[in-house]
Amino acid sequence: MVQVVVSRKCAERLLAGHLWVFNNEIKAIEGNYSNGDIVHVADGKKRFIGNGYINDNSKIIIRLLSFRDEEINKGLFRKRIADALSYRLSLGWQMDGSFRVVFSEGDLIPGLIVDKYENALCIQILTLGMERWKEDVVDILKEIFNPETIVERSDVDVRKKEGLQPRKGVLYGDENSKVVIALDGLKFEIDLLEGHKTGFYLDQQENRKIIGPYVKGKKVLDCFAYTGAFAMYSAKYGAKEIMALEDSGKALEMLQQNIQLNGLENIIRAEKGDAFDWLREQYKKSERFDCVMLDPPAFAKDREAAAGAWQGYKDINLLGLKLLNDNGYLITSSCSQNISPMTFLNILNDAAQDAGCMLQLIENRSQAKDHPILISMPETHYLKFVVARKVAK
C-alpha cells in the first residue's frame, strides 16, 4: 500500500485525534496511487498513524478512516454505521423516527451524511473517497433500515473541490421525494429532493424543544423561517401570534403547507421577504416583538469569508435587536463553522452596543446530539444557538 509521510506538526495533530491531512503537510509519497485510494499515513520516522483515502484535487488531501492498521472494507463501514445508529438509539431516538444517522467526521466516516426521515433516507456523499464506497453504503443502509426510499442530495459545492460534480436523485425505492414526518406532535412536509440540505434542519431539533418559556404568550418573529419549524414549535408552546418570514418561494410554499397541516392559520402568518430589508422596513414602521428568532444560512463557508461574515451576523442581529422590546428574547443561531462560539458571542455584544442595550446570556447551546462533536476536531462543532434577554442600559 502507498505510504504517505506527513510533517511533525501534522502527525501530532492526527495522533491527538484529528482526521485531516492538508496538502502542504506532505513530506513524501512512497508509491503510486489513484485519487480515492486508501493509503497508509506515517510520521517522519515511518511510524504508522492511520489509514485514509487520498485525493490530491482537494486541499484536504487525506481523510483518515482508522487509526488501526486494518483493512478498509465494507465490513468497516457497516460497523461504523451500526455503531452510529446504536449510539442514537441509546439516547432515545426510535427506529421509526427522524434523526441524523451519520454525521461525517463526527461518526468517523468522513464525507458521508445520512439523515433519516421515518421510512425515508437521504444521503450526501461529499468526497471522492466516499464516492468510491457509495454502492456499499447504500447496500448497508438497505440492510439495516429496509427503507421505502433512499435519496441522494450530493448537490453541494464542496464536491467541486474534490473534482466531483454535484448530483441528486432517487437511488432506491419510491420516486416520490415528499414525505410527512411527525415531531413532538407536529407535522412537517419535507421535500427530500428540492428542499435545503437534505430537506430539514435536524441539527436544531433539541434547541426547538427549549424555547417554550421564551415564547409563551409572546408576539414572536421567526426570520429565515424555511419550512416553519421554529414557528410551529412557538405555536405549540403558546405564543400569542407569530410572523414567519422566508425569502425563498419554494420554502414559503412548504411553510404555508405546514401551517395548514397543523391547523395554525390563526396563530402563524407567513410572509415573503428578504430579512435584512424587511427588518429595516418594520423598524421604520415602529413594529416591535417580544421574541425575535434568527436562523440565517451560513455567512462564512470558508476562512476567507469569516471577516465578511462577522459584519453579516452583526447586521442581522442588530436589526433583530432594534425590533425587540426591552426584556424580550433574542433567539439566534450561526451555522458557520468558521465562526467560533466565543466569536459569535462577541458579535452579539457588538450588535447590542450599537443597539444601545445589553444582553443577558440565558442559553448557550449547540447542535443536537445526533450531530456529535469530536473534541479533537473543532471542525465538527459548527452550530451556535444563543438565547439572550435584551436589557436596557
C-alpha positions as CSV (number, residue, x, y, z in Angstrom):
1,M,0.0,0.0,0.0
2,V,1.1,3.6,-0.7
3,Q,2.7,5.3,2.3
4,V,2.3,9.0,2.9
5,V,4.8,10.7,5.2
6,V,3.5,13.8,6.9
7,S,5.1,16.7,8.8
8,R,5.7,16.6,12.5
9,K,3.0,19.1,13.2
10,C,0.5,17.2,11.2
11,A,1.5,13.9,12.9
12,E,0.9,15.4,16.3
13,R,-2.5,16.7,15.3
14,L,-3.5,13.3,13.9
15,L,-2.3,11.4,16.9
16,A,-4.4,13.8,19.0
17,G,-7.5,12.6,17.1
18,H,-7.8,14.9,14.1
19,L,-8.8,13.2,10.8
20,W,-7.4,15.6,8.1
21,V,-4.1,15.9,6.3
22,F,-3.7,19.1,4.3
23,N,-1.8,19.2,1.0
24,N,1.0,21.4,2.4
25,E,1.8,18.8,5.2
26,I,3.0,16.0,2.9
27,K,6.7,15.2,3.2
28,A,6.8,12.2,0.9
29,I,4.6,9.8,-1.0
30,E,6.1,6.4,-1.5
31,G,4.4,4.5,-4.3
32,N,1.8,5.2,-7.0
33,Y,-1.9,5.9,-6.3
34,S,-5.1,7.0,-7.9
35,N,-7.3,9.6,-6.2
36,G,-9.8,7.9,-3.9
37,D,-7.3,5.1,-3.0
38,I,-6.7,4.0,0.6
39,V,-3.2,4.9,1.8
40,H,-1.1,4.5,4.9
41,V,-0.2,7.7,6.8
42,A,3.1,7.7,8.7
43,D,5.2,10.2,10.7
44,G,8.7,11.3,9.7
45,K,10.2,8.1,11.3
46,K,7.9,6.0,9.2
47,R,5.8,5.0,12.2
48,F,2.2,4.2,11.3
49,I,-0.5,6.7,12.2
50,G,-3.6,5.6,10.3
51,N,-5.3,4.7,7.1
52,G,-7.4,7.1,5.0
53,Y,-8.4,7.9,1.4
54,I,-6.3,10.3,-0.7
55,N,-7.4,13.0,-3.2
56,D,-4.8,15.5,-4.5
57,N,-7.6,17.6,-6.1
58,S,-8.5,18.7,-2.6
59,K,-6.6,20.9,-0.1
60,I,-7.6,18.2,2.4
61,I,-5.6,15.6,0.6
62,I,-6.2,12.7,3.1
63,R,-9.1,12.0,5.4
64,L,-8.4,9.3,8.0
65,L,-10.8,6.4,8.4
66,S,-8.9,4.4,11.0
67,F,-6.1,4.7,13.4
68,R,-5.6,0.9,13.3
69,D,-3.6,-0.9,10.7
70,E,-6.7,-2.7,9.4
71,E,-8.3,-3.3,6.0
72,I,-10.7,-0.6,4.9
73,N,-13.7,-2.6,3.5
74,K,-17.4,-2.9,3.5
75,G,-17.4,-4.5,6.9
76,L,-15.7,-1.5,8.5
77,F,-18.4,0.9,7.1
78,R,-21.1,-1.5,8.3
79,K,-19.7,-1.4,11.8
80,R,-19.3,2.4,11.8
81,I,-22.9,2.9,10.6
82,A,-24.2,0.3,13.1
83,D,-22.3,2.0,15.9
84,A,-23.6,5.4,15.0
85,L,-27.2,4.1,15.0
86,S,-26.7,2.3,18.3
87,Y,-25.5,5.5,19.9
88,R,-28.6,7.4,18.8
89,L,-31.0,4.7,19.8
90,S,-29.3,4.7,23.3
91,L,-30.3,8.3,23.6
92,G,-33.9,7.8,22.9
93,W,-34.3,8.1,19.1
94,Q,-36.6,5.4,17.6
95,M,-36.1,3.3,14.5
96,D,-39.3,4.8,13.1
97,G,-38.2,8.3,13.9
98,S,-36.3,11.1,12.2
99,F,-32.7,11.9,13.0
100,R,-29.2,12.1,11.6
101,V,-27.8,8.6,11.4
102,V,-24.3,9.5,10.3
103,F,-22.5,12.9,10.8
104,S,-19.4,12.5,8.7
105,E,-16.2,13.1,10.7
106,G,-18.3,13.2,13.9
107,D,-19.1,9.5,13.4
108,L,-15.6,8.6,12.0
109,I,-16.9,8.3,8.4
110,P,-15.5,11.4,6.7
111,G,-17.5,12.6,3.7
112,L,-20.8,10.8,4.5
113,I,-24.1,12.3,5.8
114,V,-27.1,10.1,6.3
115,D,-30.4,11.6,7.5
116,K,-33.4,9.5,8.4
117,Y,-37.0,10.8,7.9
118,E,-39.1,8.0,9.3
119,N,-39.1,5.4,6.4
120,A,-37.0,7.5,4.0
121,L,-33.2,8.1,4.0
122,C,-31.4,11.0,2.5
123,I,-27.6,10.7,2.0
124,Q,-24.9,13.2,1.0
125,I,-21.6,12.0,-0.5
126,L,-19.2,14.9,0.0
127,T,-15.8,13.4,-1.1
128,L,-14.2,11.4,-3.8
129,G,-13.1,8.8,-1.2
130,M,-16.6,8.2,-0.1
131,E,-17.9,8.2,-3.7
132,R,-15.9,5.1,-4.2
133,W,-17.9,3.4,-1.4
134,K,-21.3,4.7,-2.2
135,E,-22.7,1.4,-3.6
136,D,-21.6,-0.4,-0.5
137,V,-23.1,2.3,1.8
138,V,-26.4,2.1,0.0
139,D,-26.4,-1.7,0.4
140,I,-25.7,-1.4,4.1
141,L,-28.4,1.2,4.6
142,K,-31.0,-1.1,2.9
143,E,-29.8,-4.0,5.0
144,I,-30.1,-2.1,8.3
145,F,-33.2,0.1,7.7
146,N,-35.2,-1.5,5.0
147,P,-36.3,2.0,3.9
148,E,-39.1,2.9,1.4
149,T,-36.7,5.2,-0.4
150,I,-33.1,6.4,-0.4
151,V,-32.5,9.8,-1.9
152,E,-29.1,11.3,-2.7
153,R,-28.5,15.0,-2.1
154,S,-24.9,15.4,-3.1
155,D,-25.7,18.7,-4.9
156,V,-23.2,20.7,-2.9
157,D,-20.4,23.0,-4.0
158,V,-17.8,21.2,-1.7
159,R,-17.9,18.3,-4.2
160,K,-16.3,20.6,-6.8
161,K,-13.2,21.0,-4.6
162,E,-13.0,17.2,-4.7
163,G,-13.1,17.1,-8.5
164,L,-16.7,15.8,-8.4
165,Q,-19.9,17.1,-10.0
166,P,-23.0,17.9,-7.9
167,R,-25.5,15.1,-8.0
168,K,-29.0,14.4,-6.7
169,G,-31.7,11.8,-7.4
170,V,-33.5,8.7,-6.1
171,L,-31.1,5.8,-5.5
172,Y,-33.6,3.3,-4.3
173,G,-37.3,2.8,-3.9
174,D,-40.2,5.2,-4.0
175,E,-39.8,8.0,-6.6
176,N,-41.9,10.4,-4.5
177,S,-39.4,12.7,-2.8
178,K,-42.0,14.4,-0.5
179,V,-42.6,12.9,2.9
180,V,-44.5,14.0,6.0
181,I,-42.8,13.4,9.3
182,A,-44.1,13.8,12.9
183,L,-42.0,15.5,15.6
184,D,-43.3,16.2,19.1
185,G,-46.9,16.2,18.0
186,L,-46.3,18.5,15.0
187,K,-46.3,17.5,11.3
188,F,-43.9,18.7,8.6
189,E,-43.9,18.1,4.9
190,I,-40.4,17.7,3.6
191,D,-39.1,17.6,0.0
192,L,-36.0,15.4,0.1
193,L,-35.0,16.4,-3.5
194,E,-35.8,20.1,-3.6
195,G,-35.5,21.2,0.0
196,H,-32.5,22.8,1.6
197,K,-29.6,20.4,2.5
198,T,-31.3,17.1,3.0
199,G,-34.8,18.6,3.4
200,F,-35.0,19.6,7.1
201,Y,-32.7,21.1,9.7
202,L,-32.4,18.2,12.2
203,D,-29.5,19.9,14.0
204,Q,-31.9,22.3,15.7
205,Q,-34.2,19.5,17.0
206,E,-33.2,19.8,20.6
207,N,-33.0,23.6,20.5
208,R,-36.6,23.9,19.3
209,K,-37.7,22.0,22.4
210,I,-36.4,24.5,24.9
211,I,-38.0,27.7,23.5
212,G,-41.2,27.4,25.5
213,P,-40.5,29.8,28.3
214,Y,-39.3,32.5,25.9
215,V,-42.3,32.4,23.5
216,K,-45.3,31.6,25.7
217,G,-47.9,34.4,25.5
218,K,-45.5,36.4,23.3
219,K,-45.6,38.1,19.9
220,V,-42.9,36.3,18.0
221,L,-40.9,37.0,14.8
222,D,-39.3,34.0,13.1
223,C,-36.8,35.1,10.4
224,F,-35.3,32.8,7.9
225,A,-38.3,30.5,8.8
226,Y,-37.7,28.0,6.0
227,T,-40.5,25.4,6.4
228,G,-41.5,26.8,9.7
229,A,-40.1,24.5,12.4
230,F,-39.4,27.3,15.0
231,A,-42.7,29.0,14.2
232,M,-44.6,25.7,14.7
233,Y,-42.8,25.0,18.0
234,S,-43.5,28.5,19.1
235,A,-47.2,27.9,18.5
236,K,-47.1,24.6,20.2
237,Y,-45.6,26.3,23.3
238,G,-48.2,29.0,23.5
239,A,-47.0,32.0,21.5
240,K,-49.8,34.6,21.1
241,E,-49.0,35.5,17.5
242,I,-46.2,34.6,15.1
243,M,-44.8,36.2,12.0
244,A,-42.8,33.8,9.9
245,L,-40.5,35.4,7.3
246,E,-39.0,33.5,4.4
247,D,-37.4,34.7,1.2
248,S,-37.5,31.5,-0.9
249,G,-40.7,31.0,-2.8
250,K,-40.4,27.2,-2.7
251,A,-39.7,27.2,1.1
252,L,-42.6,29.6,1.6
253,E,-45.0,27.3,-0.1
254,M,-43.9,24.4,2.2
255,L,-44.1,26.8,5.2
256,Q,-47.7,27.6,4.3
257,Q,-48.4,24.0,3.8
258,N,-47.1,23.1,7.2
259,I,-49.1,25.8,8.8
260,Q,-52.3,24.3,7.3
261,L,-51.1,20.8,8.1
262,N,-51.0,21.7,11.8
263,G,-54.1,23.9,11.8
264,L,-52.2,27.0,12.9
265,E,-53.6,29.6,10.4
266,N,-55.0,31.7,13.2
267,I,-51.6,32.0,15.0
268,I,-48.9,32.0,12.3
269,R,-48.8,34.4,9.5
270,A,-46.2,33.7,6.7
271,E,-44.7,36.4,4.6
272,K,-42.2,36.5,1.8
273,G,-39.3,38.9,2.1
274,D,-35.5,39.5,2.4
275,A,-34.8,39.5,6.1
276,F,-32.5,42.5,6.1
277,D,-34.8,44.7,4.0
278,W,-37.9,43.5,5.9
279,L,-36.5,44.2,9.3
280,R,-35.4,47.7,8.3
281,E,-38.8,48.5,6.9
282,Q,-40.6,47.2,10.0
283,Y,-38.3,49.2,12.3
284,K,-39.3,52.3,10.3
285,K,-43.0,51.4,10.9
286,S,-42.3,51.1,14.7
287,E,-43.2,47.4,14.6
288,R,-41.9,45.5,17.7
289,F,-41.8,41.9,19.0
290,D,-41.4,40.2,22.4
291,C,-39.2,37.5,20.8
292,V,-37.1,37.6,17.7
293,M,-35.7,34.4,16.2
294,L,-32.8,34.5,13.7
295,D,-31.5,31.3,12.0
296,P,-29.7,32.6,8.8
297,P,-27.8,30.5,6.4
298,A,-24.0,30.2,6.8
299,F,-22.4,33.6,6.1
300,A,-18.9,32.1,6.2
301,K,-18.4,28.9,4.3
302,D,-14.6,29.2,4.5
303,R,-12.0,31.0,6.5
304,E,-11.6,33.7,3.8
305,A,-15.2,34.7,4.3
306,A,-15.1,34.9,8.1
307,A,-14.4,38.7,8.1
308,G,-17.4,39.5,5.9
309,A,-19.5,37.1,7.9
310,W,-18.8,39.0,11.1
311,Q,-20.4,42.0,9.6
312,G,-23.3,40.0,8.2
313,Y,-24.1,38.4,11.6
314,K,-23.7,41.7,13.4
315,D,-26.1,43.5,11.0
316,I,-28.8,40.9,11.1
317,N,-28.7,40.7,14.9
318,L,-28.6,44.5,15.3
319,L,-31.7,44.7,13.2
320,G,-33.4,42.0,15.3
321,L,-32.5,43.8,18.5
322,K,-33.9,47.1,17.2
323,L,-37.3,45.3,16.7
324,L,-37.1,43.6,20.1
325,N,-38.9,45.0,23.1
326,D,-36.9,45.6,26.3
327,N,-36.8,42.4,28.3
328,G,-37.6,40.4,25.2
329,Y,-35.7,37.4,24.0
330,L,-33.3,37.2,21.1
331,I,-33.0,33.5,19.9
332,T,-30.2,33.5,17.4
333,S,-28.0,31.0,15.5
334,S,-24.9,30.7,13.4
335,C,-24.2,27.5,11.4
336,S,-20.8,28.9,10.1
337,Q,-18.1,26.5,11.3
338,N,-15.5,29.3,10.8
339,I,-17.3,31.4,13.4
340,S,-16.3,30.1,16.9
341,P,-18.7,30.1,19.8
342,M,-16.8,32.9,21.5
343,T,-16.6,34.9,18.3
344,F,-20.4,34.6,17.9
345,L,-20.9,36.0,21.4
346,N,-18.6,38.9,20.7
347,I,-20.6,39.6,17.5
348,L,-23.8,39.7,19.6
349,N,-22.2,42.0,22.1
350,D,-21.1,44.4,19.3
351,A,-24.6,44.4,17.9
352,A,-26.0,45.1,21.4
353,Q,-23.7,48.1,21.9
354,D,-24.9,49.5,18.6
355,A,-28.5,48.9,19.6
356,G,-27.9,50.8,22.8
357,C,-28.7,47.8,25.0
358,M,-27.1,44.9,26.9
359,L,-27.7,41.2,26.6
360,Q,-28.1,38.6,29.3
361,L,-26.9,35.2,28.1
362,I,-29.7,32.8,29.1
363,E,-28.8,29.7,27.0
364,N,-25.6,28.9,25.0
365,R,-26.2,25.7,23.1
366,S,-25.0,23.8,20.1
367,Q,-26.2,21.2,17.6
368,A,-28.3,18.2,18.6
369,K,-26.7,15.1,19.9
370,D,-27.2,13.2,16.7
371,H,-24.6,15.6,15.3
372,P,-21.7,14.5,17.6
373,I,-18.7,16.8,18.1
374,L,-15.2,15.3,18.2
375,I,-13.3,17.3,20.8
376,S,-10.1,16.6,18.8
377,M,-11.7,18.1,15.7
378,P,-13.2,21.6,16.2
379,E,-14.5,21.5,12.6
380,T,-17.2,19.2,13.7
381,H,-18.6,21.9,16.1
382,Y,-20.4,24.3,13.8
383,L,-23.8,25.3,15.2
384,K,-24.1,28.1,17.7
385,F,-27.5,28.7,19.3
386,V,-28.0,31.5,21.8
387,V,-30.9,32.7,23.8
388,A,-30.3,36.2,25.2
389,R,-32.5,38.7,27.0
390,K,-32.4,42.3,25.9
391,V,-31.8,44.6,28.9
392,A,-32.0,48.4,28.6
393,K,-28.9,50.4,29.6
